[in-house]
Amino acid sequence: MKLTDYFLPLKKDKPKEAEITSHILMLRSGMCQQSSSGIYSWLPLGKKVLDKIEKITKDEMNASGAIEILMPTIQPAELWIESSRYQDYGKEMLRIKDRNKKELLYGPTNEELITDIFRNNVQSYKNLPLNLYHVQWKFRDEVRPRFGVMRGREFLMKDAYSFDISEDNAKKSYNKMFVAYMKLFKKMGLSPIAMKAETGPIGGDLSHEFIIISKTGESDVFFDESLLDMQKLFDEIDYNGDLQEYINKYTSFYAATDEMHNPKETQNISGNLIKTKGIEVGHIFHFGQKYSKPMNATITNEKGQNLPVFMGSYGVGVSRLVGGIIEANHDENGIIWPKEVSPFMCSLINLNCDNEKCLEVSNQIYNYCNKKMIDVLFDDTKESIGSKLTTADLIGFPYQVIIGPKGVKNDNFEIKTRKTNKIINLSLNEIFNFINENMV
Amino acid sequence: MKLTDYFLPLKKDKPKEAEITSHILMLRSGMCQQSSSGIYSWLPLGKKVLDKIEKITKDEMNASGAIEILMPTIQPAELWIESSRYQDYGKEMLRIKDRNKKELLYGPTNEELITDIFRNNVQSYKNLPLNLYHVQWKFRDEVRPRFGVMRGREFLMKDAYSFDISEDNAKKSYNKMFVAYMKLFKKMGLSPIAMKAETGPIGGDLSHEFIIISKTGESDVFFDESLLDMQKLFDEIDYNGDLQEYINKYTSFYAATDEMHNPKETQNISGNLIKTKGIEVGHIFHFGQKYSKPMNATITNEKGQNLPVFMGSYGVGVSRLVGGIIEANHDENGIIWPKEVSPFMCSLINLNCDNEKCLEVSNQIYNYCNKKMIDVLFDDTKESIGSKLTTADLIGFPYQVIIGPKGVKNDNFEIKTRKTNKIINLSLNEIFNFINENMV
């Protein structure tokens, strides 16, 4: 993509409305724009990141055996009255009356609606286990929305719902999601840590949060340093194998959010206790028959008995992750995108657009990348050299290929790796090799 | 995908709530389910079709030079007050008050919001032309929702918005979208016909509807038979070339919806006048400064003058197309999916799951398809032969590969092409060839 054909409305100054780093950087790099309090439009660069996070999430959900559906944003109030959550949810729920005075709401989560779909379509144990998920916009009418997309009112969530014939089987479904979450966050270039969590308004007795570490995170977290070595534990796992032993091993190490932290439990841990800040990017719940009982979502088991189905729900904060990833990956000059979710792989910067040789070499590299299906943003604008380099650091793609008159003359070009800020010098031929080795 | 691992809740009987063919077939084939009046959940089979339509649409939009963004579903009322459409839109607009009594609405379309994004970010002619699009859920509070997803209240639309420095340039942007629409509908396996149309509540003086022909369509349409030969006109077109001559050629043939039909104009047409039924699946508008003037979205031109930008908007009914495609492609036994948008390419039907040989051959074909990345739905259930074949016709994938004990014994299997309902007999080896030739 040529920058002159693109829509990248950068902001030079720190926007007044932004308090936290990710929000500032997203506004400055033209990723999003607020349309009402806590409601954002995603501009091209932001939309690309959102899509990548969504795709990685879906791919791993599919690999785990979950099946994609799509529920609507607007739900009927009746279902929430059935589950008794209509009043409980309070003012965070956006309540709506349609032209016929029917009570609707903008879904903040989907336990009720999925339970309704289940009871209308599944009656027998033969159709279980079942895990249905969707990626859809939700709305929570926060009293004071802030922190940009990290705490927006309209936000994109992946939510999955599992259905099982027994408590034991439901735990197996829960374990699959535990593993899927460890894998999918890792595939986004993150180092997730699973922590025992409170269940809150979703309910149930078993719950884990998935946290990414960031100095600018929203809350304190505590964990055994040994967990950092456990990142590989789930890499090669077979979803149909016995997952319990892996999860037992992982959860034998201490890890807790501020709310669940108990210093007494940390006295005999194997590694050092780390206290740092974290950002919640996923949350999984096992809640058994909490919704199936009041909503009468029953199944017939092998003995012909009828009983409420056992359920769990599993959320990934897709839009929140965009902010969360930036909180965990930036420096004073801008964003440092992990390769896996970077909107483009590379900034190709032509320092002098009036120089024919520069243009020729730039075009050569640009065409090569396009042929190789490498997503490159080609800065072909007439901005100053300083401004181009500042922009490249701000928008933070993994690599910057810099083409200037000196480089052309000496066949010696600069390639910068954003993560390390290291610059290496390569000939044009070596650049093609570098591209093949690092960007394909 | 194995059917025993899938979620395909079929309905045997004609659902009471459905009046039209596509709605009946979508409910019977487990593609969707109503959650409130005019609001649907998309089940796995329906979601796959929705995704394919969305992808084809986006690919062609990108090819035309448009850039993807994503605006939120909830919009502030202020913007619509600025454009004077807040009252005009009447009861079809879903109006919402948040917890702070701020007036919001669920967007029925996005002219105002995109104009706001534009005026906040673009000031100079140097950034034009610009075409921004998104695919997002919309809401229109229809007084009597019906016809399933063809006229739902919550519906998925692709809407694009072009910005230009002059009336002439705006027409060029309009032409690009005209061509893109002819191409993208064709890529869905459809035969679109562009017809001059009224502009309605969007406004402006130039507008075309894109219609697909179906006996069960919603309204009368009239067109010169010669247009059927014009389908190839736009196939190889270069978006950066002169599109006007192609469009002049195409629009020189008579084509009009019921509202715009004028029998006097049809007296000297070259081919036969066809009167039939059609379904609107796309609509494009040029409306110049209708929104930019009241909302003060101005740009500076080359002479340093400030003037309101010239705009157009361009809609594709993504969720409506799912119903529309079925209306145009079905028989008495079920849906006949065009290859391009079919949820799966093939039904692989094992007629006898207790027969080891049948299982072995079925698995062989199943694994082969998976290796070739061909999306196959493998009916490995214990349903009766009759029920399996009926289901395969109902869900209507392009091909059915049928594996039974007789076939295994004689190495002679049946392959049915759903579109023609023709069955051919092939050996196992020939099946692999057939798959390579028709399904890859």
Contacts between the chains, C-beta under 8 A, distances in Angstrom:
chain1	res1	chain2	res2	distance
A	5	B	65	6.7
A	6	B	67	6.6
A	7	B	67	5.2
A	7	B	69	7.5
A	7	B	121	7.8
A	7	B	127	7.8
A	7	B	130	6.3
A	7	B	132	6.4
A	9	B	120	7.8
A	9	B	121	3.7
A	9	B	122	7.3
A	30	B	121	7.7
A	33	B	117	6.2
A	33	B	120	6.7
A	33	B	121	7.6
A	35	B	71	7.2
A	35	B	72	6.1
A	35	B	75	6.6
A	35	B	76	6.5
A	35	B	113	6.1
A	35	B	116	7.0
A	35	B	117	7.9
A	36	B	74	7.0
A	36	B	75	7.3
A	36	B	76	4.3
A	36	B	102	7.4
A	36	B	104	6.6
A	37	B	102	7.6
A	39	B	72	4.8
A	39	B	74	5.6
A	39	B	76	8.0
A	40	B	72	6.4
A	41	B	69	6.5
A	41	B	70	7.0
A	41	B	71	4.7
A	41	B	72	6.3
A	41	B	113	7.0
A	41	B	117	5.8
A	42	B	69	5.9
A	42	B	70	4.1
A	42	B	71	7.7
A	43	B	69	5.5
A	43	B	117	7.7
A	44	B	67	5.1
A	44	B	68	6.4
A	44	B	69	5.8
A	47	B	68	5.6
A	47	B	69	5.6
A	47	B	70	5.0
A	47	B	134	8.0
A	50	B	70	7.0
A	65	B	5	6.7
A	67	B	6	6.6
A	67	B	7	5.2
A	67	B	44	5.1
A	68	B	44	6.4
A	68	B	47	5.6
A	69	B	7	7.5
A	69	B	41	6.5
A	69	B	42	5.9
A	69	B	43	5.5
A	69	B	44	5.8
A	69	B	47	5.6
A	70	B	41	7.0
A	70	B	42	4.1
A	70	B	47	5.1
A	70	B	50	7.0
A	71	B	35	7.2
A	71	B	41	4.7
A	71	B	42	7.7
A	72	B	35	6.1
A	72	B	39	4.8
A	72	B	40	6.4
A	72	B	41	6.3
A	72	B	137	7.4
A	72	B	154	4.8
A	73	B	73	6.0
A	73	B	137	5.9
A	73	B	154	6.6
A	74	B	36	7.0
A	74	B	39	5.6
A	74	B	106	7.4
A	74	B	139	6.8
A	74	B	153	7.7
A	74	B	154	5.5
A	75	B	35	6.6
A	75	B	36	7.3
A	76	B	35	6.5
A	76	B	36	4.3
A	76	B	39	8.0
A	91	B	99	4.6
A	94	B	96	6.6
A	94	B	98	6.5
A	96	B	94	6.6
A	96	B	96	5.3
A	96	B	106	7.8
A	98	B	94	6.5
A	98	B	141	5.4
A	98	B	153	8.0
A	99	B	91	4.6
A	99	B	92	8.0
A	99	B	141	4.9
A	99	B	143	6.8
A	102	B	36	7.4
A	102	B	37	7.5
A	104	B	36	6.6
A	106	B	74	7.5
A	106	B	96	7.8
A	106	B	106	8.0
A	113	B	35	6.1
A	113	B	41	7.0
A	116	B	35	7.0
A	117	B	33	6.2
A	117	B	35	7.9
A	117	B	41	5.8
A	117	B	43	7.7
A	120	B	9	7.8
A	120	B	33	6.6
A	121	B	7	7.8
A	121	B	9	3.7
A	121	B	30	7.7
A	121	B	33	7.6
A	122	B	9	7.3
A	127	B	7	7.8
A	130	B	7	6.2
A	132	B	7	6.4
A	134	B	47	8.0
A	137	B	72	7.5
A	137	B	73	5.9
A	137	B	137	7.3
A	139	B	74	6.8
A	141	B	98	5.4
A	141	B	99	4.9
A	143	B	99	6.8
A	153	B	74	7.8
A	153	B	98	8.0
A	154	B	72	4.9
A	154	B	73	6.6
A	154	B	74	5.5
